[in-house]
């Protein structure tokens, strides 16, 4: 049942973003920023963590989950290091995910040789 719930929640998030893309003139970059900031704000308000526990990977994998991860890192680092934690907390919390995206993106570029189409 957890897999079905994660699939439905992730699909619902994607569907809402697709509707936002189709019905507004917002560019994809702005929508991505909106999702990350929304995840951070929901994490700050204490709403996202219970939702993520219920929804599983359907809530933690999309960009909303990335924003929540950034917020958790900032909150933890601020508790340990004070104001300096604002600047380093998000980097330490999300370093593995960002590094993985960079490495696999680079490997994909080597394997598939992307280029500009003429």
C-alpha positions in Angstrom: 0.0 0.0 0.0 3.0 2.3 0.7 4.0 2.1 -3.0 0.6 3.0 -4.2 0.3 5.9 -1.8 3.8 7.2 -2.9 2.9 6.8 -6.6 -0.4 8.6 -6.2 1.0 11.5 -4.1 4.0 12.0 -6.5 1.7 11.8 -9.5 -0.7 14.4 -7.9 2.3 16.7 -7.3 3.4 16.3 -10.9 -0.2 16.8 -12.2 -0.6 20.0 -10.2 2.7 21.3 -11.6 1.7 20.4 -15.1 -1.6 22.3 -14.7 0.4 25.3 -13.4 2.7 25.1 -16.5 -0.3 24.8 -18.9 -2.6 27.4 -17.3 -0.1 30.2 -16.4 2.7 31.9 -18.2 5.3 30.9 -15.6 8.6 29.6 -17.0 9.8 26.1 -15.7 12.7 27.7 -13.8 10.3 29.8 -11.8 8.0 26.9 -11.1 11.0 24.9 -9.9 12.0 27.7 -7.5 8.4 27.9 -6.3 8.4 24.2 -5.5 11.7 24.4 -3.6 10.6 27.5 -1.6 7.2 26.0 -0.9 8.9 22.8 0.5 11.1 25.0 2.7 8.2 27.0 4.0 6.0 24.0 4.6 9.0 22.4 6.5 9.4 25.6 8.6 5.7 25.5 9.4 6.0 21.9 10.5 3.5 20.7 8.0 5.7 18.9 5.5 7.4 16.3 7.8 4.1 14.5 8.8 3.0 14.7 5.2 6.3 13.1 4.0 6.0 10.4 6.6 2.6 9.5 5.3 3.3 9.9 1.6 6.8 8.4 1.6 8.9 8.8 -1.5 6.0 10.4 -3.3 6.6 13.5 -1.2 10.4 13.3 -0.5 11.6 12.8 -4.1 10.0 15.8 -5.9 11.4 19.4 -5.6 9.1 20.0 -2.6 11.1 17.4 -0.7 14.4 19.0 -1.7 13.2 22.3 -0.2 12.2 20.5 3.0 15.7 18.9 3.1 17.3 22.3 2.7 15.2 23.6 5.6 16.0 20.7 7.9 19.7 21.2 7.2 19.5 24.9 7.9 17.5 24.4 11.1 20.0 21.8 12.4 23.0 23.9 11.5 21.5 27.0 13.1 20.9 25.1 16.3 24.6 24.0 16.3 26.4 27.0 14.8 24.0 29.9 15.2 23.7 32.4 12.3 26.5 30.7 10.3 24.2 27.7 10.0 22.0 29.7 7.6 24.8 29.6 5.0 26.1 26.0 5.5 23.2 24.0 6.7 21.5 23.5 3.3 24.8 22.5 1.6 25.6 19.8 4.2 22.0 18.4 4.2 21.8 18.1 0.4 25.4 17.5 -0.6 24.9 13.8 -1.4 21.9 14.5 -3.7 23.5 17.3 -5.5 26.7 15.4 -6.0 24.8 12.4 -7.3 22.9 14.6 -9.8 26.2 16.1 -11.0 28.0 12.8 -11.4 25.1 11.0 -13.1 24.4 14.0 -15.3 28.1 14.1 -16.4 28.0 10.3 -17.1 24.9 10.7 -19.1 26.5 13.5 -21.1 29.5 11.2 -21.8 27.4 8.2 -22.9 24.8 10.0 -25.0 26.9 12.9 -26.3 24.2 15.7 -26.2 24.6 18.6 -28.6 22.8 21.5 -30.1 20.5 20.6 -33.0 20.8 22.6 -36.1 
